[in-house]
Amino acid sequence: MTALLALASSLVWGTSDFTAGLIAKRRPPAAVVGWSQAISLVVMSLIVGWIGAWPAGPWPAWAALAGVSGASALVCFYAALSTGTMGVVAPIASLGVVVPVLLGVLGGEAPSVLSWAGMALAVVGVLLASGPELEGDVARRPVVLACLAGAGFGVTLYALDRGGRISVVHTLWAMRLTSVLLFGLAALVVRRSGGMTRSDAPLLTFVGVADLCANALFAVASSRGYVSVASVLGSLYPVVTAVWAYAVLHERLRPVQVAGVALTMSAVALIAAGG
């Protein structure tokens, strides 16, 4: 169940990121994140209000950390997607999975040998998905932004796991509240709202709700198993983003990239076999 939920989060994240990248090509990335997360905050507020009870524990601190790191990472990620090749940006950002894997192991997790082999193979597979694109003239800015996004995503996954072990719903709500307050403050300072129109609302709603669902799927997956394993499976979203970019934008997908996808699928099988 943990593997299936984590894989599902990758599928949803990859689709959400692709859609957000399209919007960010014509709108400010920060505005795309801010508005989409504001929509998801409304959804989470309704759910929290319906539940009513407030659990005890340090989930607010973990949620706040996840909100700050997640919002910052998404701004960097969408900015990188809007100026660079999706097949390059997404795999680089996914390497932030190293952060929760290391923190999980330092916290006492001990994945099986098969799981370790699968995780290593997954990282190689994701890298191969962008390997040929990294040759030659590659703009530095998207790569730097993708690296910053990866680090932020790694911290977010770990914080989401810690808070989710107490309450997934309340952690997601407080995480969104933190990020929306930050974006709202920034909008007041610069006196700009991003220039969004009614025509942007459907896609922004999809991005916000999809990202929220992906976070929930990951939080439940990691709380039922190792955060290190769930993080690797949840970080396979670049494969989904690359496939969408190939299908819709006709970005190149060379043989070595196809091999990377195949390796990734093999890695999933190894991780599942390793429990």
Backbone as a ProteinNet text record, in pm:
[ID]
protein_1_A
[PRIMARY]
MTALLALASSLVWGTSDFTAGLIAKRRPPAAVVGWSQAISLVVMSLIVGWIGAWPAGPWPAWAALAGVSGASALVCFYAALSTGTMGVVAPIASLGVVVPVLLGVLGGEAPSVLSWAGMALAVVGVLLASGPELEGDVARRPVVLACLAGAGFGVTLYALDRGGRISVVHTLWAMRLTSVLLFGLAALVVRRSGGMTRSDAPLLTFVGVADLCANALFAVASSRGYVSVASVLGSLYPVVTAVWAYAVLHERLRPVQVAGVALTMSAVALIAAGG
[TERTIARY]
82.1	0	85.7	196.2	285.3	340.2	384.8	441.5	336.7	216.4	110.8	74	62.2	27.3	138.2	263.9	376.5	385.9	362.9	363.5	249.9	134.8	20.7	53.3	126.1	164.8	256.6	343.6	431.3	350.6	251.2	167.3	94.7	38.2	-37.1	56.4	170.3	266.9	318.3	351	404.5	306.3	179.5	75.3	52	49.8	30.1	144.7	267.9	384.4	387.9	349.2	345.2	245.5	127.3	24.8	70	130.1	179.2	289.7	374.2	481	425.6	313.7	250	196.5	133.4	80	193.6	303.9	416.4	490.1	460.8	522.1	460.7	340.7	276.1	236.1	253.2	224.2	343.6	360.6	471.1	463.9	573	572	521.8	563.8	520	369.4	310.8	166.1	94.6	151.4	92.3	87.4	197.8	203.2	107.1	113.2	30.5	-118.1	-166.4	-308.7	-354.6	-274.2	-313.1	-317	-223.9	-222.6	-333.7	-371.2	-483.6	-612.4	-627.6	-745.3	-745	-626.9	-620.2	-639.2	-603.1	-624.8	-774.2	-851.2	-996.6	-1052.3	-1003.8	-1048.6	-1013	-888.9	-844.1	-916.1	-947.1	-1017.9	-1156.9	-1222.7	-1354.3	-1343.9	-1238.2	-1220.1	-1189.7	-1099.2	-1063	-1184.2	-1262.5	-1382.6	-1483.3	-1490.7	-1582.6	-1536.7	-1403.5	-1348.9	-1365.8	-1328.8	-1351.4	-1240.1	-1203.4	-1105.4	-965.3	-888.3	-751	-655.3	-571.1	-480.7	-366	-312.5	-197.1	-69.8	40.8	168.2	233.9	356.5	433.5	402.9	286	254.9	254.5	216.3	219.6	360	461.7	599.5	644.7	614.8	651.5	575.5	449.5	367.9	421.6	463.2	517.4	646.4	732.3	856.4	825.3	728.7	689.6	631.5	556.9	496.8	599.8	697.5	801.9	890.7	940	1031	957.9	834.1	758	723.5	682	647.1	770	881.2	1005.3	1050.7	1041	1083.4	995.6	864.9	774.1	798.2	827	856.5	980.7	1085.1	1207.8	1180.6	1101.6	1073.6	994	887.8	804.8	880.8	966.7	1048.9	1146	1201.2	1292.8	1218.1	1095.9	1016.7	979.5	956	910.6	1023	1149.6	1262.7	1353.8	1335.2	1422.5	1342.9	1412.5	1350.1	1295.6	1167	1105.7	1178.4	1227.7	1297	1429.4	1480.4	1604.2	1574.4	1483.2	1452.9	1394.6	1294.1	1225.7	1318.1	1401.3	1490.1	1591	1645	1740.3	1672.8	1551.9	1479.6	1447.4	1425.2	1387.8	1501.2	1625.7	1739.3	1736.3	1645.5	1628.1	1581.5	1541.4	1498.7	1610.8	1734.4	1847.2	1829.1	1767.9	1750.3	1665.3	1540.1	1461.7	1518.1	1586.6	1646.2	1753.5	1842.1	1948	1890.8	1792.8	1733	1659.7	1595.8	1526.3	1622.3	1733.6	1833.7	1897.8	1929	1986.2	1887.4	1757.6	1655.1	1630.1	1703.7	1691.9	1628.4	1590	1530.4	1636.1	1593.3	1687.4	1621.8	1616.1	1557.4	1635.5	1568.2	1633.2	1732.6	1815.4	1914.5	1845.1	1735.1	1661	1606	1558.9	1506.2	1616.4	1734.2	1847.1	1885.4	1889	1923.2	1818.7	1693.5	1587.2	1595.3	1625.5	1635.5	1751.2	1864.1	1979.7	1947.1	1880.1	1843.7	1743.6	1655.3	1556.5	1624.9	1723.8	1797.3	1868.5	1932.5	2000.8	1900.7	1786.4	1685.2	1634.1	1610.1	1561.6	1667.6	1792.4	1900.5	1914.4	1901.5	1911.3	1799.7	1689.2	1576.5	1612.3	1718	1759.7	1905	1974	2117.3	2158.8	2100.4	2144.1	2115.9	2013.3	1979	2078.9	2156.7	2253	2381.7	2394.2	2513.2	2499.4	2609	2606.8	2568.1	2502.2	2469.2	2340.5	2352.8	2238.1	2241.9	2131	2124.9	2150.2	2230.3	2267.6	2153.1	2073.7	1968.6	1867.2	1810	1715	1776.5	1903.8	1970.7	1987.1	2030.9	2047.9	1913.3	1810.9	1677.7	1627	1655.8	1613.5	1684.7	1811.2	1886.1	1827.6	1797	1736.1	1599.2	1523.8	1393	1405.5	1504.9	1525	1552.5	1640.2	1671.2	1545.8	1467.1	1343.9	1242.4	1230.3	1137.8	1178.5	1308.7	1356.7	1318.3	1339	1301.9	1150.9	1075.9	929.7	878.4	933.9	890.8	912.2	1028.4	1058.3	966.9	947.8	861.6	716.8	673.5	537.3	518.3	620.5	614.7	604.6	686.1	684.8	550	498.3	369.5	255.6	264.6	159.8	144.6	248.6	239.3	148.3	123.6	31.8	-106.9	-110.2	-237.2	-207.8	-243.8	-221.8	-303.9	-430.7	-520.9	-476.7	-450.3	-413.2	-275.6	-185.2	-53.2	-64.6	-145.7	-165.2	-230.6	-327.8	-396	-299	-223.1	-129	-15.8	23.7	126.3	78.8	-45.7	-101.2	-123.3	-167.8	-189.8	-60.2	47.8	178.8	221.8	213.7	259.2	171.3	39.6	-50.9	-27.7	-3.4	26.8	155	254.4	379.5	358	282.4	255.8	167.4	73.4	-11.6	68.4	161.8	248.4	335.4	388.8	472.6	392.4	267.2	182	153.5	136.6	112.7	236.7	353.5	477.9	504.2	487.6	515.7	392.7	277.1	151.3	114.7	132.2	97	33.9	-65.5	-133.5	-104.3	-18.8	21	-52.7	-153.9	-224.9	-310	-356.2	-440.4	-578.4	-639.1	-773.6	-865.1	-993.3	-1089.3	-1055	-995.1	-960.3	-852.9	-775.9	-671.4	-727.1	-847.7	-903.2	-912.6	-962.8	-974.3	-840.4	-737.2	-606.3	-543.3	-559.5	-505.2	-572.6	-702.7	-775.6	-724.8	-703.6	-652.2	-514.7	-426.4	-290.9	-295.5	-375.8	-383.3	-437.7	-547.7	-609.9	-523.3	-463.8	-379.1	-255.9	-192	-74.7	-113.4	-230.1	-279.6	-300.3	-361.2	-384.5	-253	-156.3	-26.5	41.6	35.4	92.8	25.1	-106.7	-180.9	-143.6	-135.7	-97.7	40.3	135.3	270	271	200.6	199.8	144.3	38.5	-19.1	77.9	140.2	234.8	353.2	412.9	532	499.2	377.2	339.7	314.5	294.5	271.7	397.9	505.8	630.4	749.2	861.5	981.4	968.1	1004.9	1002.6	1107.1	1216.9	1322.4	1270.6	1200.3	1147.6	1033.7	941.6	828.4	875.8	982.6	1034.1	1088.8	1159.5	1213	1099.5	1002	889	806.9	794.2	719	791.7	921.4	1001.6	1023.4	945.3	955.2	870.2	815.1	727.8	795	929.6	989.9	959.4	944.9	912.5	775.7	680.5	546.2	551.6	624.9	637.4	701.5	805.4	875.4	784.3	703.3	610.7	505.4	452.9	356.1	419.8	545.1	614.4	637.1	665.4	684.7	552.9	445.9	317.3	252.1	265.1	195.1	283.4	406.3	495.3	593.2	594	681.7	829.8	861.6	1002.1	1068.1	1198.1	1268.8	1272.6	1258.2	1270.4	1359.4	1490	1587.6	1588.9	1653.2	1656.7	1707.5	1809.9	1863.1	1760.4	1673.4	1568.5	1463.4	1433.3	1340.8	1399.3	1530.4	1598.2	1587.2	1595.7	1581.5	1444.8	1342.1	1206.5	1196.8	1257.2	1255	1327.1	1442.2	1515.2	1431.7	1361.4	1278.1	1169.8	1106.9	1004	1063.2	1184.5	1252.7	1283.3	1319.9	1350.7	1227	1112.5	988.4	962.7	988	967.9	1062	1187.8	1284.1	1243.1	1200	1160.2	1038.5	944.4	825.4	864.1	958.5	1002.3	1075.8	1144.1	1218	1132.4	1001.3	910.5	915.4
-121.1	0	126.4	124.2	240.4	273.1	169.7	190.5	246.7	193.4	239.2	384.2	421	558.4	656	616.7	703.3	719.4	609.6	617.4	705.3	694.7	777.9	926.3	956.4	1096	1145.4	1058.6	1096.2	1128	1045	1065.9	1199.9	1228.8	1353.4	1473.4	1462	1572.2	1602.3	1498.2	1518.7	1589.3	1552.6	1616	1759.5	1780.7	1915.8	2008.4	1957.2	2039.4	2074.4	1981.1	2009.5	2121.7	2111.6	2214	2349.1	2349.1	2474.2	2534.8	2449.7	2499.2	2568.9	2519	2583.4	2721.2	2730.7	2860	2958.3	2907.4	2993.9	3049.1	2997.3	3051.7	3186.6	3216	3343.6	3424	3367.1	3435.8	3424	3518	3508.9	3379.3	3304.5	3178	3192.7	3300.4	3320.7	3337.1	3403.6	3422.8	3290.5	3205.7	3074.3	2992.4	2993.6	2919.1	2979.1	3111.5	3178.4	3157	3177.6	3163.2	3017.9	2925.6	2784.4	2733.8	2780.2	2736.9	2803.8	2925.4	2991.1	2912.7	2861.5	2780.3	2651.3	2588.2	2464.4	2490.8	2611.3	2646.2	2652.6	2705.4	2710.6	2568.6	2479.3	2339.1	2276.4	2295.4	2236.1	2297	2426.5	2491.3	2431.2	2399.9	2337	2198.4	2124.3	1989.2	1994.6	2085.7	2098.9	2143.9	2236.1	2281.7	2169.7	2080.4	1967.8	1866.9	1844.9	1749.8	1802.5	1929.6	1993.3	1973.5	1851.2	1823.9	1872.2	1914.3	1960.8	1871.7	1796.2	1703.7	1775.8	1710.8	1764.5	1717.7	1785.7	1746.2	1859.1	1837.7	1943	1959.2	1912.1	1921.5	2064.9	2168.5	2304.6	2349.3	2310.1	2349.4	2280.6	2151.1	2079.6	2133.6	2169.5	2224.2	2359.8	2443.2	2574.2	2559.8	2466.1	2440.4	2391.8	2300.3	2249	2359.6	2450.7	2560.4	2655.7	2692.9	2786.4	2721.9	2601.1	2535.3	2495	2448.5	2405.9	2520.8	2633.5	2749.7	2803.9	2813	2861.9	2769.1	2638.2	2540.7	2547.1	2563.2	2568.4	2690.9	2805.4	2926.6	2904.7	2848.2	2819.4	2718.1	2616.8	2509.6	2560.8	2635.7	2686.5	2788.1	2867.1	2962.7	2888.2	2777	2696.7	2631.7	2581	2518.6	2617.6	2743.4	2843.4	2892.8	2874.4	2925.3	2816.1	2693.8	2585	2470	2363.2	2243.3	2157.8	2123.2	2046.8	1915.5	1853	1725.6	1735.6	1858.3	1880.7	1925.3	2020.7	2082.4	1982.6	1905.9	1815.7	1708.7	1641	1541.2	1600.4	1718.3	1781.1	1811.8	1867.7	1902.6	1779.1	1667.4	1545.6	1490.4	1532.6	1482.6	1532.3	1625.2	1669.3	1556	1443.1	1326.7	1276.7	1312.6	1271.7	1321.9	1438.6	1498.1	1409	1374.4	1289.1	1148	1098.4	964.5	964.6	1063.4	1072.2	1095.4	1185.1	1213.1	1090.7	1016.4	895.9	790.8	771	673.2	716.8	846.1	896.7	882.1	880.2	864.2	719.9	627.4	487.4	394.5	446.1	358.7	267.1	145.1	46.9	-28	34.1	-33.4	-159.6	-253.4	-378	-352.7	-453.4	-442.2	-419.5	-489.8	-472.5	-329.5	-277.3	-140.3	-39.2	-59.5	30.2	22.8	-98.9	-115.9	-48.2	-62	1.7	152.9	207.6	353.4	408.6	337.8	381.4	376.3	269.4	254	361.4	400.1	504.1	637.2	670.7	796.3	797	683	672.2	684.9	619	624.3	764.3	838.1	975.9	1064.1	1043	1121.5	1091.7	963.9	927.8	991.1	1019.1	1081.1	1219.2	1280.8	1414.3	1416.4	1302.1	1297.1	1362.2	1324.5	1381.8	1530.5	1576.8	1718.1	1804.7	1742.8	1819.4	1843.3	1785	1806.4	1935.1	2001.8	2121.4	2245.5	2338.1	2467.4	2460.7	2463.5	2461.3	2588.3	2661.4	2785.6	2757	2843.4	2820.9	2849.5	2952.4	2994.2	2884.3	2816.3	2708.9	2595.9	2565.4	2458	2496.3	2620	2668.1	2668.2	2718.6	2722	2580.6	2487.3	2348.8	2287.3	2319.8	2269.8	2324.3	2454.2	2515.6	2453.4	2430.3	2367.7	2227.8	2151.9	2017	2014.5	2104.7	2111.4	2144.5	2239.4	2277	2164.5	2092.5	1979.6	1871.3	1848.8	1746.4	1777.9	1902.5	1945.3	1934.8	1972.4	1968.1	1825.7	1730.3	1591.5	1538.8	1570.3	1521.2	1586.6	1719.7	1790.1	1742.8	1717.8	1669.1	1530.7	1448.2	1315.3	1325	1410.3	1423.5	1473.6	1577.4	1629.9	1535.8	1467.6	1375.9	1255.7	1221.6	1108.3	1141.3	1270.4	1314.4	1340.6	1420	1447.6	1497.1	1418.1	1457.2	1579.9	1578.2	1687.3	1820.2	1822	1947.1	1996.2	1903.9	1944	2008.4	1949.7	2007.4	2144.8	2159.1	2288	2395.6	2366.2	2464.6	2493.2	2392.2	2410.3	2510.5	2493.9	2585.4	2724.1	2730.3	2859.4	2938.9	2870.7	2936.7	2992.7	2911.2	2955.1	3066.8	3057.8	3160.8	3294.3	3289.4	3412.6	3477.6	3395.7	3447.7	3513.9	3446.7	3503	3626.9	3625.6	3743	3863	3840.3	3948.3	4001.6	3910.5	3951.9	4035.2	3994.6	4068.1	4209.3	4222.2	4354.9	4443.4	4383.4	4460.2	4512	4424.4	4463.7	4525	4514.2	4570.6	4514	4383.6	4315.4	4180.6	4140.8	4014.2	3910.3	3943.6	3846.8	3857.6	3943.3	3963.2	3845.9	3763.6	3649.6	3696.7	3620.3	3649.8	3530.5	3546.8	3438.4	3316.5	3340.2	3227.9	3138.4	3194	3115.5	3029.6	3061	2995.6	2844	2787.4	2640.8	2568.5	2615.4	2549.7	2571.7	2691.5	2718.4	2629.7	2609.8	2522	2379.1	2335	2199.7	2183.8	2281.1	2273.7	2271.1	2359.2	2366.7	2240.4	2188.9	2068.9	1945.4	1938.5	1823.8	1819	1933.6	1938.1	1900	1944.7	1910.7	1760.2	1699.9	1554.5	1477	1525.3	1458	1462.5	1579.1	1591.3	1496.8	1485.6	1397.2	1251.1	1212.2	1074.8	1041.2	1135.4	1110	1100.5	1193.1	1193.8	1062.3	1011.8	884.3	769.9	773.6	668	662.6	778.1	780.3	744.9	778.9	747.7	598.3	525	380.8	300	367.7	297.1	388.6	356.5	438	564.8	678.8	804	801.5	729.6	721.4	653.4	542	468.6	545.7	597.9	673.4	797.5	860.7	981.7	951.7	839.8	802.8	775	697.4	666.2	791.4	879	1001.7	1102.1	1082.9	1176	1129.3	1033.1	986.6	1070.6	1180.6	1266.2	1322.7	1339.3	1390	1302.9	1171.4	1082.2	1119.9	1148.3	1187.4	1321	1417	1549.5	1539	1456.6	1440.8	1377.4	1280.2	1216.2	1315.9	1395.9	1499.1	1600.2	1639.1	1735.4	1677.7	1547.8	1481.7	1474.7	1438.8	1419.4	1550.8	1654.4	1780.4	1883.5	1898.6	2002.5	1949	1818.3	1753.3	1776	1781.6	1788.2	1654.6	1659.5	1538.2	1433	1308.1	1196.6	1093.4	1101.4	1015.9	874.9	781.9	642.4	628.5	705.8	693.8	740.3	834.2	878	769.6	700.5	587.8	480	460.2	363.6	406.8	538.6	589.8	559	572.9	540.3	391.3	307.7	163	128.1	193.1	169.9	210.7	322	369.7	268	212.8	112.2	-12.7	-49.5	-163.9	-132.6	-9	32.5	20.4	57.8	46.8	-99.6	-190.1	-332.7	-381.1	-335.7	-375.6	-324.7	-199	-141.4	-216.1	-246.3	-320.4	-459.5	-524.8	-657.3	-653.8	-542.1	-527.9	-489.7	-471.7	-440.4	-295.3
0	0	0	76.6	81.8	-56.5	-128.7	-262	-358.1	-352.5	-443.3	-416.6	-290.8	-255.8	-296.1	-272.3	-308.8	-460.3	-533.6	-680.1	-731.3	-666	-704.5	-683.5	-576.4	-552.7	-663.4	-714.5	-825.8	-951.2	-978.2	-1096.1	-1088	-972.2	-955.5	-955.5	-887.1	-885	-1025.2	-1099.5	-1233.9	-1324.8	-1315.7	-1396.7	-1352.5	-1221.3	-1167.4	-1207.3	-1196.5	-1230.1	-1378.3	-1461.7	-1605.5	-1635.4	-1575.5	-1596	-1542.9	-1423.6	-1365.9	-1452.2	-1509.4	-1596.6	-1718.9	-1771	-1885.5	-1848.4	-1730.9	-1686.7	-1661.3	-1604.2	-1567.7	-1689	-1807.2	-1928.5	-1965.8	-1910.6	-1943.1	-1819.8	-1702	-1577.2	-1482.2	-1387.5	-1291.7	-1210.6	-1201.5	-1126.7	-983.1	-915	-776.9	-769	-868.6	-870.6	-895.2	-980.6	-1007.1	-878.4	-803.6	-677.6	-575.7	-560.7	-461.2	-481.5	-604	-631.5	-623.1	-675.8	-671.3	-527.1	-444.3	-305.6	-224.5	-262.6	-196.3	-219.1	-340	-371.8	-289.3	-280.7	-203.1	-53.2	-5.9	134.9	165.5	71.9	91	105.7	19.7	25.6	160.2	204.1	329.9	450.1	443.5	554.1	571.9	461	468.1	531.5	495	549.2	698.5	737.5	879.1	960.7	905.7	975.8	995	898.5	907.1	1012.1	1019.5	1117.7	1259.4	1279.2	1408.8	1510.5	1543.5	1648.9	1609.6	1711.8	1690.1	1768.4	1700.6	1770.1	1840.8	1942.8	2013.5	1944.6	1974.4	1915.6	1838.3	1792	1723.1	1575.2	1528.8	1385.7	1331.8	1412.7	1357	1314.3	1392	1358.1	1229.8	1217.5	1095.5	975.9	997.2	888.7	842.4	938.3	902.9	822.4	865.4	791.4	650.9	639.6	508.3	421.1	481.9	406.7	350	431.5	387.2	280.7	310.4	215.6	88.3	102	-15.3	-108	-50.5	-132.1	-205.3	-133.5	-195.6	-307.6	-282	-382.1	-506.3	-487.9	-602	-688.6	-625	-702	-787.8	-727.6	-803.1	-914.2	-881.5	-977.5	-1097.4	-1071.2	-1180	-1263.8	-1198.1	-1272.7	-1364	-1313.8	-1395.1	-1511.3	-1484.6	-1589.8	-1699.2	-1659.4	-1756.2	-1846	-1803	-1881.5	-1934.6	-1887.6	-1931.6	-1990.1	-2026.6	-2080.3	-1967.2	-1974	-1865.9	-1840.6	-1946.9	-1933.6	-1861.1	-1845.1	-1770.7	-1628.8	-1616.6	-1487.8	-1388.2	-1430.5	-1338.8	-1278.3	-1357	-1297.6	-1199.4	-1230.3	-1138.7	-1005.8	-1012.8	-891	-807.6	-873.9	-802.1	-716.4	-743.2	-665.3	-521.2	-491.8	-353.1	-263.4	-322.5	-245.2	-154.8	-185.7	-102.1	41.8	57.5	190.9	282.1	245.4	335.5	349.7	246.8	258.3	367	363.4	464.3	604.1	613.8	744.3	797.7	708.2	751.1	804.2	734.3	777.8	909.1	920.7	1045.7	1161.7	1127.2	1230	1268.5	1206.2	1246	1145.1	1028.2	928.2	867.4	833.2	777.5	661.8	543.4	426.9	392.1	327.9	288.3	175.4	148.6	40.8	-93.4	-117.7	-242.6	-253.9	-143	-143.7	-174.8	-113	-141.7	-288.9	-343.4	-484.3	-572.4	-536.3	-612.2	-605.9	-489.3	-475	-557.5	-554.1	-633.3	-782.3	-823.7	-964.1	-1006.8	-915.1	-945.6	-972.8	-891.1	-910.2	-1045.6	-1079.1	-1208.3	-1322.3	-1307.5	-1412	-1436.4	-1329.2	-1342.8	-1408.4	-1372.5	-1432.7	-1581.6	-1618.3	-1759.6	-1842	-1776.3	-1846.8	-1899.1	-1840.4	-1887.1	-1932.5	-1921.8	-1953	-2082	-2197.6	-2324.3	-2335.4	-2263.5	-2270.2	-2194.5	-2105.7	-2027.7	-2104.1	-2221.8	-2302.7	-2382.7	-2403.5	-2488.1	-2411.8	-2482.3	-2426.3	-2345.5	-2213.4	-2124.1	-2039.8	-2036.6	-1960.6	-1812.7	-1750.1	-1610.4	-1514.9	-1542.3	-1449.6	-1419.9	-1520.5	-1489.8	-1407.3	-1432	-1358.1	-1210.9	-1185.7	-1048.1	-975.7	-1043.2	-983.5	-953.8	-1044	-1023.5	-901.9	-882.8	-766.3	-636	-634.9	-515.9	-488.1	-595.5	-580.3	-521.3	-567.7	-517.8	-368.4	-322	-179.1	-98.7	-149.8	-80.4	-77.6	-187.3	-193	-92.8	-81	11.8	155.4	196.1	331.7	350.2	247.5	254.9	274.6	200.7	213.9	355.1	411.5	545.9	649.9	638.3	733.3	720.4	598.4	575.4	637.3	628	688.4	840	901	1047.1	1097.7	1032	1075.1	1043.1	929.3	887.5	977.5	1049.9	1142.7	1260.9	1281.4	1387.2	1328	1219.6	1151.1	1010.2	911.1	772.1	736.7	773.1	736.2	797.3	925.6	992.1	947.1	919.5	870.7	733.1	645	512.3	521	610.5	626.3	673.8	780.2	834.1	735.6	659.6	556.9	452.3	405.9	307	366.8	490.6	555.8	562.2	597.3	605.8	471.5	367.3	235.3	178.8	199	147.2	218.5	349.3	422.4	369.3	338	283.7	148	61.2	-71.2	-62	31.9	50.3	96.1	188.5	235.9	123.4	42.9	-69.9	-170.1	-193.6	-287.1	-237.4	-104.4	-47.3	-59.3	-41.4	-48	-189.5	-288.6	-427.2	-495.7	-426.8	-478	-615.1	-625.9	-750.3	-716.4	-795.1	-771.4	-878.9	-974.8	-1076.8	-1207.9	-1214.7	-1340.7	-1384.5	-1290.3	-1324.6	-1371.1	-1460.3	-1509.2	-1483.2	-1512	-1491.2	-1576.1	-1690.3	-1777.8	-1716.4	-1620	-1553.9	-1440.4	-1394.4	-1275.5	-1285.7	-1396.9	-1402.3	-1386.1	-1457.4	-1447.5	-1310.5	-1254.5	-1121.2	-1016.9	-1032.4	-940.6	-952.4	-1075.5	-1096.3	-1031.7	-1054.6	-997.9	-845.8	-787.2	-641.9	-578.3	-633	-577	-602.7	-722.3	-754.7	-664.3	-644.5	-556.5	-414.7	-371.6	-238.6	-225.6	-326.3	-324.4	-323.8	-401.4	-406.2	-269.6	-204.6	-70.4	28.2	17.6	106.8	82.6	-43.7	-77.2	-22.1	-37.9	12.8	165	231.9	378.1	433.7	373.4	418	388.2	270	232.4	327.5	355.6	441.4	585.7	630.8	768.7	787.8	677.6	684.8	658.5	626.2	597.7	619.7	556.1	568.5	484.9	544.9	469.2	359	380.5	279.3	152.5	167.8	52.4	-13.4	67.7	14.2	-60.6	-12.5	-76.2	-215.5	-228.8	-360.5	-458.7	-416.4	-504.4	-534.9	-437	-457.9	-544.2	-562.7	-641.4	-785.3	-829.3	-967.3	-1061.9	-1010.1	-1092.4	-1217.3	-1222.5	-1346.1	-1467.5	-1443.8	-1555.1	-1612.9	-1523.5	-1566.7	-1639.6	-1582.6	-1644.4	-1782.3	-1793	-1920.9	-2026.2	-1985	-2079.1	-2126.2	-2034.9	-2073.8	-2168.4	-2139.1	-2224.4	-2364.3	-2370.2	-2499.6	-2577	-2507.6	-2572.7	-2616.1	-2532.4	-2558.6	-2626.7	-2576.9	-2628.8	-2732.5	-2752.6	-2850.2	-2819.5	-2688.5	-2649.7	-2682.7	-2710.7	-2752.1	-2642	-2681	-2588.1	-2655.9	-2628	-2695.3	-2636.7	-2707.6	-2659.9	-2516.6	-2480.1	-2345.1	-2241.7	-2281.1	-2189.8	-2172.6	-2280.1	-2271.2	-2181.2	-2193.2	-2106.3	-1960.7	-1937.1	-1800.8	-1743.3	-1825.2	-1780.5	-1746.8	-1830.6	-1806.9	-1676.8	-1653.8	-1528.6	-1407.8	-1422.9	-1313	-1278.8	-1380.7	-1356.6	-1290.3	-1332.6	-1270.4	-1123.2	-1097.9	-960.5	-872	-925.6	-849.6	-811.5	-906.5	-880.5	-768.9	-771.5	-669.5	-531.7	-526.1	-399	-342.5	-430.4	-386.8	-337.2	-407	-366.8	-233.4	-209.3	-84.4	34	8.5	120	160
[MASK]
+++++++++++++++++++++++++++++++++++++++++++++++++++++++++++++++++++++++++++++++++++++++++++++++++++++++++++++++++++++++++++++++++++++++++++++++++++++++++++++++++++++++++++++++++++++++++++++++++++++++++++++++++++++++++++++++++++++++++++++++++++++++++++++++++++++++++++++++++++

